[in-house]
Amino acid sequence: MKKIVLSALLTVSLYSQNQIMEVYKPITSTCPQSWLDDINKEVDEVKIVSLTDVKGLKQQIGIPHEIQSCNTSILNEYVFEGNVPSLAIKDFFKNIPKNAIGLSLPAYENEKEEKQVFIMFEDKTYKEFGKYH
């Protein structure tokens, strides 16, 4: 039991110490303020970087086209595509699956009340990670 508690505390502290999330977005778009406010509660700093070629970045990283969204974020060398809920990011860092590169909330999920989040892997495959409100 002590191992589980220690592991949980380590995960929380890794997620919350000196964390800078870099959000890469197209020059012509903005990130929803509500999502940015939510993320700002969980990390120390959010840096927004406007790019002319966000699609090139997505291709370089290996984000499958079917689950792409507007912005691409990097936190602790992991990728968070779109407006991934902060709770999903916390869940991801609790137990990072082998060969995972991050999570995606595809653009088509943005307007849904219950959002389907996908986990992405190094081999450019993905599967459902969970559903979040």
Secondary structure, 3 states (H helix, E strand, C coil): CHHHHHHHHHHHHHHHCCCEEEEEEECCCCCCHHHHHHHHCCCCEEEEEEECCHHHHHHHHCCCHHHCCCCEEEECCEEEECCCCHHHHHHHHHCCCCCEEEEECCHHHCCCCCEEEEEEECCCCEEEEEEEC
